[in-house]
């Protein structure tokens, strides 16, 4: 009798998980028919020339992260979550990108950045160079430099920008402008003597010198721009924030001096300075916080208006810390960051038109992050699975990592998660293998596309295909023979290329 009562109770609980409207078969049929009609409309291909290009890069935002972020977004809105849609998931075209580096099955952020920004696959740890370059070997760099879609756009007379929630000299953003045999050569203070003697330039110097007319640069890591031991403007008494440059150069001043006469170039290092600017009167903007993980204000902080720099729309950055959270085993931080990235995508979608703006959302790589355990509908994404292990008889959270810092043994056994605050923001989810830092994953990542020629992103592609498709849409770069076709509208005069949420941690 007791068993029967338990079964009936379980059935009643299961039934309560299903929204009433979903019990009607017509609900699902109507939904499918609406989706079918939307799919049929896509047969009328948008072959306009893209005036604007926007690449949103969620660092470490693998497919499992996208799915979990979708559920979190819905639950933050007091829904069950599974039926929710991220803004990126509303884009009509979806592809998969193969993320391996030329010498690595599971990639790092430098080699992948070279692929989706420069259109060429490369070795792990190298940025803006071909696979002919060996990591740490400065003497293999000469003649192996490859240019990025940012350079292609600049050469086409377009306005460009880089926005990142991490340091602007780190792997993902640096592939847009730098060529380096080591992603960690942020300033000459981080370079070995043989690399300096070989004539290789540090990444911060290349930021200022390689493409001196980038209209907007926002990110972190300003200490790499100043002479060694120079006090930081914001933290003058903290040694860890002092300048690192051995050449004693002030690269912010060099950036300013390189601007053409009559052009207004502004450098800001604090949120208040940025908010005080009349951006419609700024030609060049460089903003660097000290902390590589402190984001710049989003559009909402600027009154909900676009940043009018040379006619460009500059959405607020988000997404770089998805990778940070996963590496630390802190899924709550990673997923909330993914939801923030999605908010930025939604805002940019509302501010632009698919008739003239190609928006692409993707990730550089995935992580060994998963969630499972036969959780019921609406189960809190950070909650427990509804079962115990049938081996050690202990509960477990739905979210788990294949490896990472969450591996814990207590009294010779797996930690009992019911005895800890697994909903805390800093909780490190259990992992199968102990590592100080969780690793990347090797599976393909999603590519979402909306706007002119978005249909070129379809099926399964090598990751380095992405910038070629985007360049084709905007009539920049080398593949431009189609641009004079009578069936395509003329190209507009400016292009937006903000790389949102670029990057990182270590890999």
N, C-alpha and C positions, 0 to 999 in steps of 0.2 A: 504493500500500500504506500509506504514511504517513497519507494522508487517511482511509482506511478505519479505521485504528487510532484516529485522533482521533475519528471518528464513534462508533465502538463505545465508547470511553472516555466520551464525552459522554453516551451512552445509559445506561451503567452508573451514572454519577454522578447522572443525573436520576432513575433508578429508586431510588437510595438515599435520595433526598429524601422519598420517600413512606412514611409509617408503614405497617407490615405490615397492621394492621387495616383501613386505608383502601383496601386493594386488594380487599377483599371487598365486593361490591355490597350485601350484607345490612347492613353497617355503616351505610351511608348510608340504606338503607330504614328501618332501625330508628330512626335518629335523626330522620328525617322524620316517622315515625309518632308518636314521642314528642312532637314539636313540635306535630303536628296535635291530639293529645289535649289538650295544654296550651291550645291556641287554642280548642278547643271548650268547655273549662271556663270561658273568659272570657265566654261567653254569659250566665252568671249574674252580672249586674252588681252591683258593690258600690255601693249607694246610701246607705250610712250617712252620718251627719253626721261630718265630720272634726273630731276633738278637737284634733289637732295638725297644723300645716303646717310642712313643712321645704322650703326652696328652696335647692338647691345651685347655685351659679353658677360655672362654670369660665370665667374671663375669657379670651376669645379661643379657646375650645375648639371650633373648627370640626369638621366631619365628618372631614376628613383627619387632624386631630389625634386625634380619638377612635379612628380605625382604627389609627393608628401607635402610640398608647398601648396599645391592646389587644395588638398584637404585642410591644411592649416588655414588658408585664406577663408575657406567656407566656415570653419569653426570659429574664427575670429569674428565672423558676421552672424554668429549664433545659429548656423546651419549644421547639418550633419557633416558636410564637407566633401564627400565623394562626388556629389553632383555639381560641385562648383566648377568654374572655369577661370583659369588665369588669363590675363590680357593677351599674353603671347599665344595662348592656345586658340584665340579667336582669329589668328592669322590664317589665311586660306591655304597656304602651301607649307608642307612639312617635309623635311628630308632627314637623313641620317648622315653624319660625317664620321669617317674613320680617323681616329686621332693618333695612331702610332707615329713615333718619330722614326727617322731613317735608321737609327741604331737602337731603338727601344720599343718593345711591345707595349709597355705601359709608359705613357709619355710624361714629360714635364711641361711647365707653362712656357718655357722659352722656345722650345722646338715647335710647339703647337702655335704659338703666337706668330712665328715666322711663316707657318703654313697659311693661317687664315688672314694674315695681313699682307704678306709678301707673295703669296701664291706659289711658294716653293717649300717642299718638306726639308727638314734639317735635323741635325743631331741634337740630342737633349743637351740643355745647358747653354746653347748658342743662340744668338738673336741676330736677325737680319743678315744672315750669311747662308751659303749653300752647305750641303752635306760634305763638301770638300774641306770644311774647317773642323779641326779636332778641338774639343773643349780644352781650354787653358793654353792652347798653342797659338800664341800671337802670330808667329811666322807662317801660319797656314791661312791667314785672313786675306792677305792682299789678292785682289782679283776675284775674290769669292763673295763680294758684297752683293746683296739683292735688295731692290727697292720695294717699298710698300705701296698700298693703295692710297695712303696719305700723300706720298710723293707724286703718284700718278695724278691725283686730283689737283695738287698744287701746280704741277707742270701744265695742267689744263686750265689754269687761271681761276681755280676755285678757292673758296675760303674753307679752312680746315680747323679742326679742334680735337684735343685729347682731354678727356675728363676721366679721372680714376679716383677710387676711394682708397687706393694704396699709394705708395711712393711712385712718383711719375718716372723714376729711373728703373723701376723694377721690370721683370721679364716681359709681361704682356704689353704694357704701353711702349716699352723701349723698342720693340720690334717695328714700331711705326716709323722710327727715325734713326735708329742706331744700328751699328754693325759691330758685333763683339764676339770674341771667342769664349767669353765667360759672362753669363748673366749677372754675376755678382760684382763686376767691376764698376760699381756705382760712381766712384770718384777715383782719382789716381792714388788716393790713400789706401784703396783696397786692391791695388794691382801689384803683382810681383815685379821685382826689378827687371827681369828679362823681358816682360811685356812692355814696360816703360822704355827700355833700351831699344826694343824692336819697333818703336814708333806707334804702337797701338794707343788709341784714345779711350779715355773712360767714358761711360755712358752719359753722365751729366754734361760733360763738355760737348758731346755729340748732340745733345738736346739743344744746345745754344747755337752750335756751328753748322750742323748738317743741313737743317731746314730752318733758317733763321726767321722765316716769315709765317710760322704757324700762328694763326690768329688767337687761339685760346688754348691755354695749358693750365689745367687745374689738377692738383694732386698733393701728395705729401713728400716728405724726405728732403727738406730744404738744407739740411746740414751738409749735403754733398755739393752744394753750390758755393760754399764759403771756405776761406783759408783755415788750415788746421789750427785748432784751439781757439778760433774766433768765437766769442760768446754769442749765444743765440739771443735774438731780440725778445723772445717770450720767456725763455728759461735761462737767464744769464748766469745763474749759479749752479747749473747742472752740467757736469762734465760730459755726460752721455749725449748731450745735444749740441756740443761744440762742433765747429766746422771740421772737415776731414781732409781738405785739399792740400796736397804737398806743394803744388805749384803756386800757392798763395794767391790764386786768382779769385776775384769776386765775380762769379758767373752771372749773377743777377744784374750787376752793372754792365757786364759784357752783353747780356741779352738786350738791355735797354739801349746801349750804344750802337748796336747793330741795326736799329730801326731807321727807316728813311726819314729825312728831315720833313717836318710838318705832320708826321704821324704821331698820334697819342698812344703811348705805351704805359700801361699801369701794372705795377707789381703790388700784390696784396698778400698778407700772411695770416690774416685773421678774418673771421666771419664779418665782424663789424665794418672792416675796411671794404669788403666786397659789397655789402649792402649800401654803403655810402656812395658808391660809384654811380654816375649816370652812364650806364653802359652803352647808350645810343651814341655817346661821344668818345668811345674808346675804340681804337683800331687794333690794339694788341693787348692781351691780358695774360699775365702770368700769376698764378696763385699757388703758393706752396705752404702747407701747414708743416709743422715739425713732425707730428706723429703720423706715420704712414697709414694708420687705420682710422683717422678722423675724417669723416666725409664732409665735403662742402655742402652748403645749404641747398635744399631742394627748391624747386620752383615755388612751392607754397610759401617759403620764407621770403620770396621776392614778390609777394602779392599775387602769385598765380600767373604772372606774365612770363613770356619767353625772354631770354637774355638777348637783346638785339645787338649783336656784334656783327657788323658787316652783313646784315640781313640774315644771319644764321640763327637758327633755333637751337639753344643749348639746354637740353633737359638736365635736371639735377642727377648726380651720379648715385649709383647703388650697385650692389652685387659683388664687389671685390672680396667681401668678407665671407661669402659662402664658403670659399676655400679655407679661410682661416678657421671657421667654426668646425668644419669637417676634420681638418688636420689635428685639431685639439680634441676631437671626439665629442664636441659640444653641438649636438644636432639642433638644439633649440635655437642657438645663435645662427647657425647656418640657414635654417629654414625661415626664420624671421627676416634674414637678409634677402633671401630669395623672394619673399613676399614684397619687400621694399623695392627690389628691382622691378618687380611686376607693376608696382604703382607707377614707377617712372615710365615704363613702357606704355601704360594706359594713358598717362598724361601726354606723352609725345604723340600717341595715336590720335588724341583729340585735337592736338595743335597742328597736325599736318594732314595732307590729303593723299590718299593712295594713288591719285592721278599723277602726282609729280614727285612723290617721296617713296623711295624703296627703303623699308625698314627690315632689318634682319636681326633675329635673336638667336644666339647659340651659346655654347660653352666651349672652353678649350679642352676639357677632359672631364672625366667622372671621378667618383670616389668609391671606396669599398663600403658604402652606406646602403643599408636595406631596411625594410620594415615588413613584418609578417606575423606569423603566429595565429592565423585564423581569427583575426580580430573581427568583431561584429560591426555592422554598419553604424557609423557615428562614433566609434571608439576614439577617445582623445588620441591625437596623433603622437603625443608624448606619453601615452598611458601604457598600462600593462597588457600583455596578451591575456586572453580569458582562460588560460590553461597554465598548468605547471609543467616543468620538464618531467618526462616519464623516466628520466635517468637519475637526476639528483633531487627530484621532488621540490624544486624551488621555483618561484615565479620568475618571469623575465619580461622586460619591456619589449614592446613591438619593434622599436628601433634598435638596431644592432649594427656593429661594424665588423668587418672581416679581420681588421687588425687595428692597433692603436693604443692610446694610453688608458682606455677603460678596462683593460684586463686586470682583474683583481682577485686574489685568492685570500680568503679569510679562514683561518684555522684549517688550512689544507683543502678547502672547498671553494667553489664559486660563491662570490658574495651574494647574500640574500638581498635583492633590490628592494624588497618591501621594508627593509630596515633603514633605507636612505631616502633622501628627498629627490626622487628621480625626475620631478617636474621643475627643479631649479634650473635657472639659466646656465649655470656653470656645471651642471651634471654631465659627466663623461659616460656615454653609453657603453655598455659592456662590449668587449671585443674578443675575438677568438684567439688572437695572437698578440702578445705584449710588444708594443713599440712606443717610444716616446712621442712620435708623431705618426698619425694615421697616413696611409699612402693613397695615391691616386688609384683610380680603377682604369681598366683597359678597354671597356666597352665603348661602342659608338655613342655619340651625343646627338641630340636633336638640333635641327636648324629650322626655325620658323621664319616665314617670309611674307611680306605684304607690300604691294605697290608695283610700279613698272617692272616688267620682266621677272616678277617673283616666281613665275612658273618654271624658271630655269633651275630653281632649287627644288629638286624632287628626287625620289628614290634614294639610293645610297651612293655617296660621293667620297672621294678623298678630300680631306679637310682643306687642302690647298686650292681646291676648286672655288671656294667661296668668294675670294676677292676678284677672281676672273669674271664670275657671273655678275657681281656688283659693278665692276668696271664696264662690262658690256652694256649694262642697263644705263649707265650714266655717260657713255661715250667718252671715256677717259682710258688712258693706258694705250697699249699697242694694238689692241683688236678693235679698230674703229671703222672698218670698211663699210659696215652696215649703216653708219650714222647719217649718210646722205640719202637714204632710201626715202622716196616720196611719201611712203605710208607712215613714216614716223614723224611726230612733231619735232620742231627744232629744239635743240638743247637750251636750257635756261642759262643764265649768266653766273649763277653762284651755286655752290654745293655745300651741304653740311656734312661733316664727317666726324661727329663726336663719338669716340670710343667709350661707351659707358661701362662702368663697372669692370674695368680691366684688372683682373689678376688675383691672386697669387698664393701663396706662402712659399714654402720650400718644397721640395718633392724628393 
